[in-house]
């Protein structure tokens, strides 16, 4: 008999924040982090990953799958950039990978890599407008 993992809806999954000490950290990271915390409250958003060269913030519904989400995020961004380069499409502003039930929206702002995970029905255009300056 297999054991099922159940999550109590009242259980709060803590946000994971990894930050290196850097007095000259780009203020953009902080402002993006604040925006993502607000975006996280939107209906259909299931989490996000924000990475810079020195820091990362991860907030996911399924915190036990951080490695899978991080891998997906990296592969979507890297693959899209490679395809754009190969097809000579120019600079890529953002990317969306859509599956049967969910999708991920990825973009870069300066040295910050952003991935927002959401249900398929969620509107990524609203997220884009809240992140990009």
C-alpha positions in Angstrom: 0.0 0.0 0.0 1.4 3.4 -1.0 1.4 6.3 1.4 -0.1 9.5 0.1 1.4 12.9 0.8 -1.3 15.2 2.0 -0.9 18.9 2.7 -3.2 20.5 5.2 -4.6 23.6 3.4 -4.0 25.6 6.6 -0.3 24.7 6.7 1.9 27.6 5.6 4.9 26.6 3.5 7.7 28.9 4.4 9.4 31.0 1.7 13.0 30.0 1.2 15.5 32.8 0.9 19.2 32.3 0.3 21.2 35.5 0.3 25.0 36.0 0.2 26.4 39.0 2.0 27.1 41.6 -0.5 27.1 45.3 0.4 26.9 46.3 -3.3 23.9 44.1 -4.1 21.8 45.4 -6.9 18.7 47.1 -5.6 16.8 45.6 -8.5 16.8 42.2 -6.8 15.0 43.6 -3.8 12.3 45.4 -5.8 11.7 42.3 -8.0 11.5 40.2 -4.8 8.8 42.5 -3.4 6.9 42.4 -6.7 7.0 38.6 -6.8 5.7 38.4 -3.3 2.7 40.3 -4.4 2.3 38.3 -7.6 2.4 35.1 -5.5 -0.9 36.2 -4.0 -2.6 36.2 -7.4 -5.1 33.5 -8.2 -3.5 30.6 -10.1 0.1 31.4 -9.2 1.7 28.4 -7.6 5.2 29.8 -6.9 8.3 31.5 -8.2 12.0 31.4 -8.3 14.2 34.5 -8.4 17.9 34.1 -8.8 20.8 36.5 -9.2 24.5 35.8 -9.1 24.6 36.1 -5.3 21.1 35.5 -4.1 17.9 33.4 -4.6 14.4 33.5 -3.3 12.1 30.5 -3.8 8.4 30.3 -2.9 6.6 27.2 -4.2 3.4 25.4 -3.2 5.3 22.1 -3.6 8.5 23.0 -1.7 9.6 19.3 -1.7 10.1 19.7 -5.5 12.5 22.6 -5.5 15.1 20.7 -7.6 12.5 19.8 -10.2 11.2 23.4 -10.5 14.7 24.8 -10.6 15.7 22.4 -13.3 12.5 23.2 -15.3 13.2 26.9 -15.0 16.8 26.6 -16.1 15.9 24.3 -19.1 13.1 26.5 -20.3 15.2 29.7 -20.2 18.3 28.0 -21.7 16.4 26.2 -24.5 14.5 29.3 -25.5 17.6 31.4 -25.7 19.4 28.7 -27.7 16.4 28.4 -30.2 16.3 32.2 -30.5 20.0 32.4 -31.2 19.8 29.5 -33.7 16.9 31.1 -35.5 18.4 34.6 -35.3 15.3 35.9 -33.5 17.2 38.6 -31.6 16.9 39.3 -27.9 14.3 37.3 -26.0 12.3 39.3 -23.5 10.3 36.5 -21.9 9.4 32.8 -22.4 6.4 30.7 -21.6 6.3 26.9 -21.5 2.8 25.5 -21.2 1.9 22.0 -20.2 -1.4 20.2 -19.8 -2.2 21.6 -16.4 0.4 24.2 -15.7 2.8 26.7 -17.2 5.9 28.6 -16.4 6.7 32.2 -17.3 10.4 33.1 -17.4 12.2 36.4 -17.9 15.5 38.1 -17.1 16.0 41.6 -15.7 19.6 42.6 -15.6 21.4 39.6 -13.9 18.2 38.4 -12.3 16.5 35.3 -13.6 12.8 35.0 -12.8 10.4 32.1 -13.2 6.8 32.2 -12.2 4.9 28.9 -12.0 1.1 29.0 -12.5 -2.0 27.0 -13.3 -2.7 26.9 -17.0 -5.7 29.2 -16.6 -3.7 32.0 -15.0 -2.9 35.1 -17.0 0.8 35.6 -17.6 0.3 39.1 -19.2 -0.6 40.5 -15.8 2.5 39.0 -14.3 4.7 40.4 -17.1 3.3 43.9 -16.6 4.0 43.7 -12.8 7.6 42.6 -13.2 9.0 44.5 -16.2 9.8 48.2 -15.7 
